[in-house]
Amino acid sequence: MQTLSDLIDSFHLHAICEDCQRNTQLDINALIKKLGGQTKVKQIRSKLRCSVCKSHTEDIRVVYVGAENKRAIFQYRR
């Protein structure tokens, strides 16, 4: 199971609202400060709420972007 600390160097997290299709990149560093680095990604899913339509969503995309000095260019689109 992936923890937030596992993702910090080479991944982005995107929360997707299934109701209104809003996509937000989550700040992994802020999540680690708030929840701790050993928090599992699946634990975050149940805590998500869309800031626009207020519905609960459990759709998180873990996106590989590469190491910081070799970042891949990525833009999530539906």
C-alpha positions in Angstrom: 0.0 0.0 0.0 1.3 3.4 -1.0 1.9 6.0 1.7 2.2 9.7 1.2 6.0 9.5 1.9 6.3 7.0 -1.0 4.9 9.5 -3.4 6.7 12.7 -2.5 9.6 12.5 -4.9 8.1 11.2 -8.2 4.3 11.4 -8.1 1.4 13.8 -8.0 -2.1 13.1 -6.5 -5.2 14.3 -8.3 -8.7 14.2 -6.7 -11.4 13.9 -9.3 -15.1 14.7 -8.5 -17.3 12.2 -10.2 -20.3 14.5 -10.0 -19.0 17.8 -11.4 -15.8 16.5 -13.1 -13.6 18.9 -11.2 -9.9 17.9 -11.1 -7.6 19.2 -8.3 -4.0 18.4 -7.7 -3.5 17.7 -4.0 -0.5 19.1 -2.2 1.3 16.0 -0.9 3.6 18.1 1.4 0.5 19.7 3.1 -1.1 16.3 3.5 2.0 14.9 5.1 2.1 17.8 7.5 -1.5 17.3 8.4 -1.9 13.5 8.3 1.7 12.2 8.6 3.9 10.6 6.0 2.8 7.0 6.8 -0.8 7.8 5.9 -1.9 5.4 3.1 -3.5 6.9 0.0 -6.6 4.7 0.5 -7.2 6.4 3.9 -7.4 9.8 2.2 -10.0 8.7 -0.3 -12.8 8.6 2.3 -12.0 12.1 3.5 -12.3 13.9 0.2 -15.1 16.4 -0.5 -15.4 18.5 -3.6 -14.9 22.2 -2.9 -17.3 23.2 -5.7 -20.3 20.8 -5.4 -19.6 19.5 -1.9 -20.1 15.9 -2.9 -17.9 13.1 -1.4 -15.5 11.6 -3.9 -13.1 8.7 -3.6 -11.5 9.0 -7.0 -7.8 9.7 -6.5 -5.3 9.4 -9.4 -1.7 8.7 -8.6 0.3 10.1 -11.5 4.0 9.3 -12.0 5.9 12.5 -13.1 9.5 11.4 -12.5 12.2 12.6 -10.2 12.3 16.3 -9.6 15.4 16.9 -11.7 13.8 15.0 -14.6 10.1 15.9 -14.4 7.8 14.6 -17.1 5.3 17.2 -18.4 1.9 15.9 -17.5 -1.6 17.4 -17.5 -4.5 15.2 -16.4 -7.5 15.6 -18.7 -10.8 13.7 -18.8 
